[in-house]
Amino acid sequence: CMETGLTVDPSIYQHGFGCWANGALAFADLVRGPSSTSGNVEQRAYYLARLTIDYLVRLGWDFDWIIIEDQVIRERSKARSLLILHMAAHVFGFEAQKQWPNARIIYRIPEDWKHTMQKPACADQCRRFLTPLEIASINDPRYRPEWRLCKKFGKDFLEDYFDQWDGIGIGMSHLGRGFSTGGLTRAGGNRPRRRRRG
């Protein structure tokens, strides 16, 4: 029996995700919301959640577990961006649980799986531990033939795909591939150093 999982990096602008089958990356993509910023953040979060979920349903996916990147909201936190990401994560989780009621929903904060690693470094770390077959399953313009033939994608467009790589990284961390709690594995580089007391 094949075990399947979904890992998601959500926002109100786009959702990057990876689909997993028996511990291997089987498909990854980025779902974008409308370019217009009309509507409140709750409406945008719901729209993108349903857009992503309906896309996966059309592809025939069913999941045993779903991991969603969340944010820590502390009592005195005034960072609206974190509050919005937190809301987007839980809206997606709510809609995903309705769609796949038997799936186990897990929320993970960035500090838990990549520490302070920035998105480009996370993408590089993922590439180091993915197989060629898994790389081929990723829908990223940099892996398409036309990207090498004509530079039709701008820098901002390509940077958007880092959300997709974060979605992949969460899954790799969950499966013990290339990431460990709080940052990189030994094979992937240096872990954050602890300050000495005294």
N, C-alpha and C positions, 0 to 999 in steps of 0.2 A: 504494500500500500504506500503510495507516494505522499510524503508530507510536504505541504506547501506553506509558504509564508509571504507576507507583504511588509515592506519597510518604507516609511514615508517621511519626507521632510516637508511639512505643510507651511503655507503662508496664505495671505489673501490675494496674492498675485499669481502664484504658480505652485504646483505640487510636484516635487521630484520623488520618484519611487523606484524600488526594485522588487521583482517577484522572484521567489526562491523555490526550488524543487529539490528535495532531498539534500539540502545543504549547498546546492550550486545555484549561482545566479542564472536565471532562465530568460529574464526580460527586464529592461529598465527603460524608463522614458520620463519626459517632463510634460506635464499638462499645464498649459497657460490659461489664465483667465482673460476676460476682455481687456483691450487696451484702455478703455474708458475707466475712470475711477469713480463713476457714479454709483450710488447706492451706499448704504452704511456697511461697516465692516462685518457685521453679522450676516448680512445678505450676501456679501462677497465670499465669506468663508463657506456658507452653505452651498452657494453656486459652484465653487471650485471643488468642494467635497463631492457633490453629486456628479459633477463633470468627470472627475477622476474615477469614482466608483462605477459609474455607468460605462465608462470606457473599458474598465477591467472586466465587467460583466459581459460586454459584447465580445471580448476576447476569450470568454469561457473560463475565467479564473474563479476558483473557490479556495478559501484559505483556512488553515488550521490555526495559525497565529498571525497577529498583526502588530508591528512595533511602530510607534509614532514618536517623532522627536517633539519633546515638550520643553517648556521653559520654567525655571524656578521663579515664582512670584513671591518675593519677601514682603513682609508687612509694610515696610517703609518705601518699597519700590515705587518710583514715579516714572519709570521708563514705559511709555505708552506702547512702543514697538514690541516689548516683551509681553505685555498684556495682550496685544493683538495676536502674536504668535501662539500664546497659550490658548487663547480662545479658538484660533483656527485648528489647533491640534485636537481639542476636545470636541469641536463640531465634527471634524472628520471621524474621530473615534465613535461618536454617537451614531453617525450615519453608517459607518462600517459595521457596527454591531447589529444594526437593523438589517443590513444586507446579508451579512454572514453571521447569524446568531450563534453558531457553534464555535466561532473563532475566539481565541484568547487574545484580548487586547492588552498591550503593554505600552506604557509611556516611559521614555528615557530622555533625560536631559543631556545636553552636549557635554557637560562636565563629567558625566558618568562614562562616556564612551570615547571622547576624543580630547578631553581636557581643554586646553586653550588653542588647539590646532586650528589654523585658519582653513577656509574652504579649498584654496588651491593645493595646500599641503595634504589635505584629506583626499583630494582626487588623485594626487600622485601616489599616496600610500595604497589606495584601492588598486590602482593599476599594477602595483608591484606584486600583489597577492592574487590577482585574478588570472584565470587561465585564458589562453587565446580564444577558446570557445565562448567563455563568459564575456570577454571583451566584445566579441562579435554580436552579442545579444543586446548591447547597449545602443540606444538610439541617441547618438551624439553627433552633431555635424562634423566634428573633427575626424570621425571614423568613416565618413562617407566619401566615395570617389570624387564627387563634385567639389568637396572642400579642397582637395589637392589641385583641382583644375582651375578653379576661380575663387577668389577670396570674396565671396558674396555675403559672408556673415561678418557683421561688425564685432568689435571687442565686447560691447555691452551684451550683445546677443549670446556670445560664447560664455561670458561670465555667468549668465543666468543658469547655465547647465551645471554649475557647481552645486546647486540645490539637488540636482539629480544624483551627483556623486555623494553628497551627504546622505541621501536616502539609501544608497548602496552601502556606504560605510557603516551605518547603523546595523545593517544586516550582517556585515562581516564581523563586527564586534560581537554581535549576539552568537555567531557561530564560531567565535574564537579564531578568526582568520585576520591577522595583520593588526588587530587592535586589541587592547585589553582595558580594563577599568582604569580610567584616568589618562589614557594616551596610547602611545605606540607600543608594540611588542619589541623585544630586543632585536629581532630581525629587521624591524622597520626603522630603527633609529634610537635616539636617546629619550629616556623618560624624563619628565620634569624633575629637577633636583630639589631636594628638601633643604630648607635653610637650617643651618646649624644653630642650636641654641647656645646662649652664653655670649 
